[in-house]
Each structure stands twice: as structure tokens, then as C-alpha cells.
Amino acid sequence: MSNGHLVTGPYAHARTSIGRTMVLVMVALVPATLFGLWQFGWPAIFLFVLSLVAALLAEAISLRVAGKPLRPYLTDGSALLSGWLLALCLPPWAPWWIAVLGGLIAIVVAKQIFGGIGQNLFNPAMVARVALLISFPLEMTSFVEPQPLFSAAAPGILEGLSITFGGAAQSSAHFDAATSATVLGQVRTGLGQGLTLPQILPDSFSAVRGATGTASGSMGETSALLILLGGLFLLYKRVIGWQIPVSMLASIAVAAGLMHLAEPEHFPGPIFHLVSGATLLGAFFIATDLVTSPVSPRGQLLFGAGCGLLVYVIRTWTNYPEGVAFAVMLMNAATPLIDHWVRPRVYGRDRKGIPLEYE
């Protein structure tokens, strides 16, 4: 208080904001997204748009019910990004109601019930992904080989509409001709049938296919190189730190490398796991969610390592060939515990919070 006027302490103003952060993440996703939409054609485009619209509508309805203003929350980009990430995790020719239901689950169940932005315990897109996979395993595991937009084999706009909105995409002639399991699914099935990796991988996988995006999979799994490019952009812009991506990828690589050395005919090597499935998408865009990951650098290293190890364990020894969503959610649940035990040191105190003694 000075001369009857309230005097506040100085504040440091940063250029960062929720909206700016969300925009930068979406910009980083643009190359991989455009490539994925081109690879899978009109059905993927319709599904992508539906996922975004469903997330925004779910956000608007939830805000209206809660009595909160619509504009500041709808324009911060958080709901749009959740719908975007969900779309990248879906089979590109999934029926329309998968995207709509997923958007509702992500926003209403995983985000707004917890109190809205900044309050959710779990990553909204991953909650929707896991809920859909458990509830509708057929629709969530029906993948197609890439059929680039405007190519001879690709469905046109009308057939794309019938695939997405027709109620049963599996009845499409294009779908029947293009149906293909992901490389992770093929390896899982082959090993279950008693085959060895040399018998499975030559026909289903190469590092080039996984890196360039010419293999079947979800929209966000199309090009490891483009996803890596987007992740490096986020690191350059300091939207995310290096701790979670590096520790997650390193733990997957170490676990895969050790098991491959022990039994090379039954355990794929590190490159296979790094460029297959949603590994890079999870490491740079999902596990790094600022709300659901630890705040300290040491905590982030532990969090990322846990995500990587869980991804490898789930892929290798469970019935699910892909484990990124499950791994991230399990580590999301551990985030409060990590933050409790792994705290950043406060200036003037030791790591236990005890004031330092000065002479």
C-alpha cells in the first residue's frame, strides 16, 4: 500500500498463451495430416472433418450446460486440437458415428466432467481412442491400404460419402479390395500362429514403408518422417521439452533392442517399433500434453520412460498390437504421484524444500 493506492509486484509477461500453443501444435500436425488425407482419400477427409465438428459441438454444449461463456473457450483451440488428434488415431475409413461418438467422449467425458481445460487427468483424445477400441473393436481395427486421392483405385466423392455415412463401409467393393491389417497386427497374428519374424516381415514391413507412410494404419501413422518433422518444429518453438520424447523413444528402443538380441526371430528390433504405429505421434504430440504430464524435467524423463516401456510391454505381451493410448493413459494416472515425489528445486532451498543455510 502506497499513498492509499494498492501497489502490486512486477509481473513478467510471456508471449505464450493457450491459443498460441494450440495453433503451433496444429501447425506442426499439418504436413502429416495432409499426407494422411491424401493417402486415404475422401472417406478420411469426411471422417477428419466430422471429428473436428463433433469436438467443437461437444465443447459448446458442455459450456452452455455449465453456464460458461462460449467464445473464449471455443476459440482457444483446445477442443479443436483434441478432435484433430482423435481423427489421426482412427482408421481412415471408419463409419461416421465413430468420429462423432469419439468427439463426445473426448470432450464431455474426458475433459468437461473434470472441470474443463487444464483440469483433466487423462489426455482426452486417448480416452476416446481407448473407449472406442474396447467398445467397437471391429470398426477400430478395420484398416485399408493407402489409395491416394484421385488415383485410379481411390473412391470418388460419392463413394467416399457412402463409405463414411452408409452405415457399413465393409460392404464397399473398394473396402473389400483394400482391407489390410497394420504391420503391428500382422506381426502379432503371425507370431501367434507360430511363424518367425523372417517369415512375417518381408511381406509386411520395411523401414522405408514405415517412414514414408505407404503402409496401412490410422491417419496419424502415415508418415513417421513428417510426424518427426512436426515434433522437431515443436521443440524448436519450445512448445514442448525434449525430455518426454527422448526418454519415451529411448526406452522403447532399449527394450526392443535387448529383446531382439536375446531372441531375434520372435522380437522385432528398435527400428520396427520406432517407425510403426503411433510411436512418434505419441512421443511428440500426445505424451507431451502439458496438462496431463509432469511439470519437472526429472519427472518428465520418468514419465516418458514409463510410457515407452508400457508401449513395448503392451505391444509384445498383450492382445493389443498397439499400446500408445493405453500407455499414455496409465502414465497420466501416475502424473500426480510423479509430481509429488519429483519436485523442481525452489531457489534458496534444497530438493527436500528445506531452506539453505548461508554464512
Disulfide bonds with the S-S distance in Angstrom:
none
